[in-house]
Amino acid sequence: MAELGALSEAPGEPERAEALRDALVARAAEDPEFAAAMDAWLRGAPALSEGSVTNTISGGTQHGAVVQGRDFSHLTFGGPPAPPTLGS
């Protein structure tokens, strides 16, 4: 499937993921065995959650900062502070 190869070459491009999705949907519509296999695979795949987060720290006393949460981006540890943004 060309769409899968294209996505693997540039996994960060949403258009390629959407093309793969469309190809899989079209194939499932045409091929009942493929649709059943896709359904079985999806049921076995871990669920993607938009909801809650559970953070656990164990193993004794923690020395230093601990960051807990979900969906972090643009974090830097041990580096210089970011320059102020315009208007700050």
N, C-alpha and C positions, 0 to 999 in steps of 0.2 A: 504494500500500500504506500504509494508515493507520499501521501500526506503525513504518515508516521515518520518517514525519513526526513521530510522537510522540517517537521517539528523537532526532531532530535538534533538537527543542525543548528537550530535557533530556538531553544525552548522558551525564551523570554518574549517571543513575539505572539501576541494574542491571536492575530489573524491566522497563524499556522495552526494553533490549537483549535480555532473555530472551524477551519477547513477539515481537520481530522474528525472533529465531532460530526460535521455534516456528512462526511464519507461513511462513518460508522452507522449513523442513523439511516442513511440510504441503503447501505448493505443489509442492515437488520430488517428493513421494510421489504426487501426482495428475497431474503433467505431466512426461513423460519428456524433452521438449525443454528445459524449464526446468531439470530436474535435470542434463542434459548441459551446459547453459550455465553453471550454478553450478559444476559440477565443473571445467570449463575455466577459469573465473575463479579458483577456488581454487588450481589448479595454477600460475597465473601470478602470484598474490599473493605478496609476500615472506613468508617463514616467520617465525613468531613463535618466538623461542627462549627457553627457560627456563634455558638452560645458561650457557656461558662468555661472557666478555667479552674483547675485544681492544682495548686502548687504545694509541694511537700519538701521539707528539708529534714534530713535525718543523718545520723552518723556522728552525733556529738556536737560539740560547740563549734560554731562557725566564726572564724576570725577574719574580719574584712566585710566588704559590701556584698550584699546578696540582692539580686534583681529578680523579681518574680512578676510574671504577667504573661501576656500573649501578644503576638504579632508586633514585635519590636522592629524598628528600622532606624538606620542612621545612628547607631550607638557606637561609641568608641571608648575603650577602657585603657587607661594608662597613657593616653595621648594628650597633646596640648588642647586647651579649650578651643572651641570653634570661634571664629571671629564673629562679632555681633552683626546681625542682619540690618539692612538699611531700615531706618525708622525705629530701631529699638533703643 
